[in-house]
């Protein structure tokens, strides 16, 4: 394949994944916007609770991410049995993890208070998490089925189901948060209930498609799914737990930044939440492209086609960097426009929150390049099933450098939210350098081995 053909292949596979990630993100964005219109305190509590939830959720997502390269490699070798076995065990591991984490959701307020959070916000966050924690079960199972379908390059279905989920969640929010159609006004807890209902319905749709779809029913994923498979269970676990801890290190850095800014005050935390929602939306684009890189690399590995892996890697990086240029310009030139939908025009603190948020977006423009760079390298490394070394690199970069720098710059030196976000830039930059060094080294070893 030529470079242009690789670009086209990346776009055909990656754009539906990008769209599905943006749609999934939109579910959380709708929560933030509607809660912002409902009450600023509810918005701040949802930022705190969302950060807490996401740290635990993304760690459990490591098993789903592990399924993707394993299914891609097996599909390239036409090993249908292997596809079924690793996907089933990915579902097993995700379910076990989600159930085990429920107590941390139900009794989260003491943990949040131990991190110095405002007691009122901590209690509101617990009320939210006690409900939304149940939704981690369907959410993680959905991730596994998405990884399975993406590895088979069946991404259009993923996109349209996730887009439909946005509309369902928004409608349920309108009813449950604000108390419309005769339903009691539930506020923050209504947003949590809407999320759980949306995730459960989405899981049912995915399961039905996998069980009856023309391209997937031959795998019979749900037949005798209760039977253990120790070999496949171990294989998915060994590949998945380092991915989960890598995800934890990165997402935990951003969540820890919310905790650090929570020490500064409610308005800075609300501004941080808005800016983080916006930057997370652009990051969803790179996550989708990174997953396309994982699938393409996994299939190239199944063929032992190292030239295709190299050229495909360059193609996905080129697409990602084009997105970086656009988002950097938007963050610098249009900050108020990007933030305008998050708070009611009548909100008394609107101008203060927006001023703080604009300064954070200016810093976010700086780390667009390094953030995209590190996640592209991660996608390629996962495609060649190299997950342990990236885990160590992430821990060092994000927790050895990023978080300490954020605390020192933001709290100790008094630069506030801007200082916290500059610390994030330091961590992301170091991670990008280490991960690309690792990929280039592993690629050279694989190519020399034949």
C-alpha positions in Angstrom: 0.0 0.0 0.0 1.1 3.6 -0.7 1.2 6.3 1.9 -2.1 7.8 0.5 -3.7 4.3 0.7 -2.6 4.0 4.3 -4.1 7.5 5.0 -7.4 6.4 3.4 -7.4 3.1 5.4 -6.8 5.0 8.6 -9.6 7.4 7.9 -12.1 4.6 6.9 -11.4 2.7 10.1 -10.6 5.6 12.3 -13.3 8.2 11.5 -16.2 6.0 12.8 -14.1 5.3 15.9 -13.5 9.0 16.3 -17.2 9.7 15.9 -18.2 7.1 18.4 -15.7 8.4 21.0 -17.0 11.9 20.4 -20.6 10.7 20.8 -19.7 8.8 24.0 -18.0 11.9 25.3 -21.1 13.9 24.3 -23.0 11.8 26.8 -20.8 13.2 29.6 -20.8 16.6 28.0 -24.6 16.8 28.0 -24.5 15.9 31.7 -22.1 18.8 32.4 -24.0 21.3 30.3 -27.4 20.4 31.7 -26.1 20.3 35.3 -24.4 23.7 34.7 -27.7 25.1 33.7 -29.3 23.5 36.7 -26.8 24.6 39.4 -23.1 25.5 39.6 -22.6 23.5 42.8 -24.1 20.4 41.1 -21.7 21.0 38.2 -18.7 21.2 40.5 -19.9 18.0 42.3 -20.3 16.2 39.0 -16.7 17.2 38.0 -15.4 15.8 41.2 -17.5 12.6 40.9 -16.8 12.2 37.2 -13.0 12.4 37.8 -13.3 9.8 40.6 -15.5 7.5 38.4 -13.3 7.8 35.3 -10.1 6.9 37.1 -11.6 3.6 38.2 -13.4 3.0 34.9 -10.5 3.6 32.6 -8.3 1.2 34.7 -10.9 -1.5 34.2 -11.0 -0.7 30.5 -7.5 -2.2 30.1 -9.1 -5.6 29.5 -11.2 -4.2 26.7 -8.2 -2.5 25.2 -6.3 -5.8 25.3 -9.1 -7.6 23.4 -8.6 -5.2 20.4 -5.0 -6.2 19.2 -5.6 -9.8 20.1 -8.7 -10.1 18.0 -7.1 -8.1 15.2 -4.1 -10.5 15.1 -6.4 -13.6 15.3 -8.6 -12.2 12.5 -5.7 -11.7 10.2 -4.8 -15.4 10.8 -8.4 -16.4 10.4 -8.4 -18.0 13.9 -12.1 -17.7 14.7 -11.8 -19.8 17.8 -9.2 -17.5 19.3 -11.4 -14.5 18.5 -14.2 -16.0 20.5 -12.1 -17.1 23.4 -10.3 -13.8 24.1 -13.4 -11.7 23.7 -15.4 -13.9 26.2 -12.6 -13.7 28.7 -12.4 -9.9 28.2 -16.1 -9.8 29.2 -15.4 -12.0 32.2 -12.6 -9.9 33.5 -14.5 -6.6 32.9 -17.5 -7.9 34.9 -15.4 -9.2 37.8 -13.6 -5.8 38.0 -16.8 -3.7 37.9 -18.5 -5.7 40.6 -15.4 -5.6 42.8 -15.3 -1.8 42.5 -18.9 -1.1 43.6 -18.0 -0.5 47.3 -15.6 2.3 46.3 -18.5 4.0 44.5 -21.1 3.5 47.2 -18.9 4.8 50.0 -16.9 7.4 48.2 -17.4 10.5 50.4 -14.9 9.6 53.1 -12.3 9.0 50.4 -12.9 12.3 48.7 -12.8 14.1 52.1 -9.5 12.4 52.9 -8.1 14.1 49.8 -9.1 17.5 51.2 -12.3 18.0 49.2 -15.2 20.2 50.5 -17.5 18.0 52.7 -20.6 19.2 50.9 -19.2 18.5 47.5 -17.9 15.2 48.6 -21.4 14.1 49.8 -23.1 15.3 46.6 -20.5 13.4 44.7 -21.2 10.2 46.7 -24.9 10.5 46.1 -24.1 10.6 42.3 -21.5 7.8 42.4 -23.8 5.4 44.4 -26.1 5.4 41.4 -23.7 5.7 38.5 -21.3 3.1 39.9 -23.8 0.4 38.9 -23.4 1.7 35.3 -19.8 0.7 35.3 -20.9 -2.9 34.7 -22.7 -2.3 31.3 -20.1 0.5 30.4 -17.1 -1.9 30.7 -18.9 -4.7 28.8 -19.8 -2.2 26.1 -16.1 -1.4 25.8 -15.2 -5.0 25.3 -17.8 -5.5 22.5 -16.6 -2.2 20.9 -13.0 -3.4 20.9 -14.1 -6.8 19.4 -16.1 -5.0 16.6 -13.4 -2.5 15.9 -10.8 -5.2 15.6 -13.0 -6.8 12.9 -13.3 -3.3 11.3 -17.0 -3.2 11.9 -17.0 0.4 13.1 -20.0 2.0 11.5 -22.4 0.1 13.8 -20.4 1.4 16.8 -20.7 4.9 15.6 -24.5 4.9 15.1 -25.4 3.2 18.3 -23.2 5.6 20.3 -24.8 8.6 18.5 -28.3 7.3 19.4 -27.2 6.9 23.0 -26.5 10.7 23.1 -30.0 11.5 22.3 -31.4 9.0 24.7 -29.2 10.3 27.5 -30.2 13.9 26.8 -33.9 13.1 26.9 -33.6 11.2 30.1 -31.6 14.1 31.6 -34.3 16.5 30.6 -36.9 14.4 32.4 -34.9 13.3 35.5 -32.7 16.3 36.3 -35.3 19.0 35.9 -38.4 17.0 36.8 -40.3 17.2 33.5 -43.3 15.0 32.4 -44.5 14.7 36.0 -41.3 13.0 37.2 -39.8 14.3 40.5 -36.9 16.8 40.1 -33.8 14.7 40.9 -31.0 17.1 40.0 -27.5 15.5 40.2 -28.9 12.0 41.0 -31.2 12.3 38.0 -28.1 12.7 35.8 -26.6 9.6 37.3 -29.8 7.5 36.8 -30.0 8.7 33.2 -26.5 7.5 32.6 -27.1 4.1 34.0 -30.3 3.6 32.0 -28.6 4.8 28.8 -25.6 2.4 29.3 -27.9 -0.6 30.0 -29.9 0.0 26.9 -26.8 0.5 24.8 -25.3 -2.8 26.1 -28.5 -4.6 25.1 -28.3 -3.2 21.5 -24.6 -4.2 21.2 -25.3 -7.7 22.5 -28.2 -8.3 20.1 -26.1 -7.2 17.2 -23.2 -9.4 18.1 -25.5 -12.4 18.7 -27.4 -12.0 15.4 -25.2 -10.0 13.1 -24.2 -11.6 9.8 -20.4 -11.0 10.4 -20.4 -11.8 14.1 -22.9 -14.6 14.9 -20.4 -17.3 13.6 -18.3 -16.5 16.7 -21.1 -17.5 19.0 -19.7 -15.2 21.8 -22.6 -15.8 24.2 -23.0 -19.6 23.9 -21.8 -21.3 27.1 -20.2 -18.0 28.1 -20.3 -19.2 31.7 -17.6 -21.8 31.0 -14.1 -20.7 32.2 -11.2 -20.6 29.8 -8.0 -20.4 31.9 -5.6 -20.0 29.1 -7.4 -17.1 27.3 -8.3 -15.6 30.7 -4.6 -15.5 31.6 -3.6 -14.1 28.2 -6.1 -11.2 28.3 -5.2 -10.5 31.9 -1.5 -10.4 31.2 -1.9 -8.0 28.3 -4.8 -6.0 29.9 -3.6 -5.2 33.4 -0.6 -3.1 32.3 -2.9 -1.2 29.9 -5.3 -0.6 32.8 -2.5 0.8 34.9 -1.2 2.9 32.0 -4.7 4.3 31.6 -4.9 4.9 35.3 -1.6 6.8 35.4 -2.7 9.1 32.6 -6.3 9.6 33.5 -5.3 9.7 37.2 -3.1 12.6 36.5 -6.0 14.6 35.1 -8.3 13.5 37.9 -5.6 14.4 40.5 -5.4 17.8 38.8 -9.1 18.2 39.6 -8.4 17.3 43.3 -5.5 19.8 43.4 -7.7 22.6 41.9 -10.5 21.6 44.3 -8.1 22.8 47.0 -8.2 26.3 45.4 -12.0 26.8 45.3 -15.3 25.9 43.8 -15.2 28.5 40.9 -11.7 27.4 39.8 -12.9 23.8 39.9 -15.9 24.6 37.8 -13.7 26.4 35.3 -11.3 23.5 35.3 -14.2 21.1 34.6 -15.4 23.1 31.6 -11.8 23.4 30.1 -11.2 19.8 30.8 -14.5 18.8 29.0 -13.4 20.8 25.9 -9.8 19.4 25.8 -11.2 15.9 26.4 -13.4 16.3 23.3 -10.4 16.9 21.1 -8.6 14.1 22.8 -11.4 11.7 21.8 -10.3 12.3 18.2 -6.8 11.1 18.9 -8.1 8.2 21.0 -10.1 7.0 17.9 -7.1 7.4 15.7 -4.9 5.6 18.2 -7.3 2.7 18.2 -7.2 2.6 14.4 -3.4 2.4 14.8 -3.8 -0.5 17.2 -6.0 -2.4 14.8 -3.8 -1.7 11.8 -0.6 -2.6 13.7 -2.2 -5.8 15.1 -3.2 -6.9 11.6 0.3 -6.1 10.2 1.7 -8.1 13.1 -0.5 -11.0 12.2 1.0 -10.9 8.6 4.5 -10.0 9.9 4.4 -7.1 7.4 6.7 -4.6 9.0 6.9 -2.3 6.0 3.1 -1.8 6.2 3.4 -1.2 10.0 5.9 1.5 9.5 4.1 3.3 6.7 0.7 2.9 8.5 2.3 4.4 11.6 3.4 7.5 9.7 -0.1 7.8 8.2 -1.9 7.8 11.5 0.5 10.3 13.0 0.0 12.7 10.0 -3.7 12.6 10.4 -3.4 13.2 14.2 -1.0 16.2 13.7 -3.4 17.8 11.3 -6.1 17.7 14.0 -3.6 19.2 16.5 -3.1 22.3 14.4 -6.8 23.0 14.1 -7.5 22.5 17.9 -4.6 24.7 18.9 -5.9 27.6 16.9 -9.4 27.1 18.3 -8.2 27.1 21.9 -6.2 30.3 21.4 -8.7 32.2 19.3 -12.2 31.1 20.4 -12.1 30.3 24.1 -15.3 32.1 25.1 -17.2 30.6 22.2 -16.1 27.1 23.2 -17.2 27.7 26.8 -20.4 29.6 26.1 -22.8 26.6 26.4 -21.7 25.4 29.8 -23.3 28.0 32.0 -26.6 29.8 32.0 -26.4 33.5 30.8 -28.0 34.4 34.2 -25.4 32.6 36.3 -23.8 35.4 38.5 -20.3 33.8 38.4 -20.3 33.3 34.6 -17.7 35.9 33.8 -15.3 34.8 36.5 -15.6 31.1 35.5 -15.0 32.0 31.8 -12.0 34.2 32.6 -10.4 31.3 34.5 -11.3 28.8 31.8 -9.8 30.9 29.0 -6.5 30.9 30.8 -6.6 27.2 31.1 -7.4 26.7 27.4 -4.4 28.8 26.5 -2.2 26.4 28.4 -4.1 23.4 26.9 -3.1 24.6 23.4 0.5 23.9 24.5 0.0 20.3 25.3 -2.1 19.3 22.3 1.0 18.2 20.4 2.5 16.1 23.1 -0.8 14.7 24.2 -1.6 13.5 20.7 2.0 12.2 20.3 1.9 10.1 23.4 -1.4 8.4 22.6 -0.4 7.6 19.0 2.7 5.9 20.3 0.6 4.0 22.9 -1.8 2.8 20.1 1.0 1.5 18.0 2.7 -0.2 21.0 -0.6 -1.9 21.9 -1.0 -3.1 18.4 2.3 -5.0 18.7 1.2 -6.1 22.1 3.9 -4.3 24.1 2.1 -3.0 27.2 4.4 -3.5 30.3 7.1 -1.0 29.4 4.5 1.8 28.5 3.0 1.2 32.0 6.4 2.1 33.7 6.9 5.0 31.4 3.4 6.4 32.2 3.9 6.0 35.9 7.2 7.9 35.8 6.0 10.6 33.5 2.6 11.4 35.0 3.1 10.6 38.7 6.9 11.1 39.0 6.9 14.4 37.1 3.4 15.7 36.1 1.5 15.6 39.4 4.4 16.9 41.5 5.0 19.7 39.0 1.2 20.5 39.0 1.1 20.8 42.8 4.3 22.8 43.1 3.4 25.2 40.3 -0.3 25.5 41.2 -0.3 25.4 45.0 3.2 26.0 46.4 4.2 28.7 43.9 0.7 30.1 43.8 0.1 30.1 40.0 -3.3 28.5 40.5 -5.1 26.6 37.8 -2.6 27.7 35.1 0.3 26.3 37.2 -1.6 23.0 37.6 -2.1 22.7 33.9 1.5 23.6 33.1 2.5 20.6 35.3 0.3 18.4 33.0 2.3 19.7 30.0 5.5 18.5 31.6 4.2 15.0 32.3 2.8 14.6 28.8 5.9 15.8 27.1 8.1 13.3 28.9 5.7 10.5 28.2 5.6 11.2 24.5 9.4 11.1 24.3 9.7 7.8 26.2 6.9 6.1 24.3 8.1 7.0 20.9 11.6 5.8 21.8 10.2 2.5 22.9 8.1 2.0 19.8 11.0 2.7 17.5 13.2 0.3 19.4 10.6 -2.5 19.4 9.8 -2.0 15.8 13.5 -2.3 14.9 13.7 -5.6 16.9 10.7 -7.0 15.2 11.9 -6.1 11.8 15.3 -7.7 12.4 13.7 -10.8 13.8 11.8 -11.2 10.5 
